[in-house]
Amino acid sequence: MSKQPPPYSEEQQPGYTPASYYQPPHPQPPPQQSTVIITTTTPSLVPIGSGPTHITCPSCHAQVLTTVKTEATSRTHCWALLLCLVGLWPCVCLPYCMDSCQNSNHYCPNCNAYIGTYQS
């Protein structure tokens, strides 16, 4: 009589994959989350005009009355050119003297930070 090898157990059979391989793993409890509270301050939009405006400076956070500096724009130059072309050359300086033809740039008087521009 010849001796036969011992029978293979289920785990030793070639090409065998245990049933536990196909089962989903046991659910793990979710990791504990730490709560972080972030407080942001969004600057409130304050309408600015051609004149000084009371505002909280976004740079130094002081309540100030803005300093206004007017600046000539391309529209100002076009009006002056138009006045010159139609023969009203003595009136060419008017657009440079009128605030309505220029942009008003607002600055903080404390820290000299730029706040905004009013375009008329």
ChimeraX attribute file (.defattr): number of C-alpha atoms within 10 A of each C-alpha:
attribute: neighborCount
match mode: 1-to-1
recipient: residues
	/A:1	3
	/A:2	4
	/A:3	5
	/A:4	6
	/A:5	6
	/A:6	6
	/A:7	8
	/A:8	9
	/A:9	7
	/A:10	10
	/A:11	10
	/A:12	10
	/A:13	10
	/A:14	8
	/A:15	7
	/A:16	9
	/A:17	12
	/A:18	10
	/A:19	7
	/A:20	8
	/A:21	8
	/A:22	8
	/A:23	8
	/A:24	7
	/A:25	8
	/A:26	6
	/A:27	6
	/A:28	6
	/A:29	6
	/A:30	6
	/A:31	6
	/A:32	6
	/A:33	6
	/A:34	6
	/A:35	6
	/A:36	6
	/A:37	6
	/A:38	6
	/A:39	6
	/A:40	6
	/A:41	6
	/A:42	7
	/A:43	9
	/A:44	9
	/A:45	7
	/A:46	10
	/A:47	10
	/A:48	19
	/A:49	17
	/A:50	19
	/A:51	16
	/A:52	17
	/A:53	16
	/A:54	12
	/A:55	19
	/A:56	18
	/A:57	22
	/A:58	15
	/A:59	13
	/A:60	13
	/A:61	11
	/A:62	14
	/A:63	13
	/A:64	17
	/A:65	18
	/A:66	25
	/A:67	18
	/A:68	21
	/A:69	15
	/A:70	20
	/A:71	14
	/A:72	16
	/A:73	13
	/A:74	10
	/A:75	13
	/A:76	21
	/A:77	17
	/A:78	12
	/A:79	17
	/A:80	19
	/A:81	15
	/A:82	13
	/A:83	18
	/A:84	15
	/A:85	11
	/A:86	8
	/A:87	10
	/A:88	12
	/A:89	13
	/A:90	9
	/A:91	11
	/A:92	18
	/A:93	15
	/A:94	14
	/A:95	20
	/A:96	18
	/A:97	13
	/A:98	12
	/A:99	18
	/A:100	14
	/A:101	21
	/A:102	23
	/A:103	21
	/A:104	24
	/A:105	22
	/A:106	25
	/A:107	21
	/A:108	23
	/A:109	15
	/A:110	16
	/A:111	12
	/A:112	14
	/A:113	15
	/A:114	16
	/A:115	17
	/A:116	16
	/A:117	18
	/A:118	16
	/A:119	15
	/A:120	11
